[in-house]
Structure formats: structure tokens, C-alpha cells
Amino acid sequence: MKKQEIITFKVDRQLHDILKNIPNRSEFIRSAIINALGSTCPLCNGTGVLNPDQKGHWDEFTADHSLEMCDNCNELMLVCSRDR
């Protein structure tokens, strides 16, 4: 059996009140964290800020790529200009 680790964190009263009524809170929180990590920006790791080296890589990447609005879902997406 895999050894499980325990992680604790603080929440405000409002979030506590919401979470206390969720059956199997641990599974809910594990699932929410895994889903959030899967949606994290791979470049900045979710910080929202690029360090100078990351910015340099981003600038190189955007020389051949652009951000455009998707016609289907109206969300921004990366488009490679070489594919056109």
C-alpha cells in the first residue's frame, strides 16, 4: 500500500462552511487540486509572471505564433503562422 502524506492548509470561515458540507472532502480537494494543476500555464507555472529568461523564450515563440480568438468557443488560442 502506498504511504499517504497529509497536507493541511488554512481557509477563511466562508470556505470552511462550504467545505464542511461536502461528503468526502479529501477526495473533493484532491480532485480540485489535480484539475487545477492540469490547467496551469506550463510557462509560468501559474504565477502569471514570466522571469526574464522565460520572457525571452516567449518572445522567440511568438515570432511564429499569435494569440487569436477561436471561432467555435470564443477563447484565446495559440496559432502557428507556419501552418497557414
Buried (B, 14 or more C-beta within 10 A) or exposed (E): EEEEEEEEEEEEEEEEEEEEEEEEEEEEBEEEEEEEEEEEEEBBEEEEEBEEEBEEEEEEEEEEBEEEEEEEEEEEEEBEEEEE
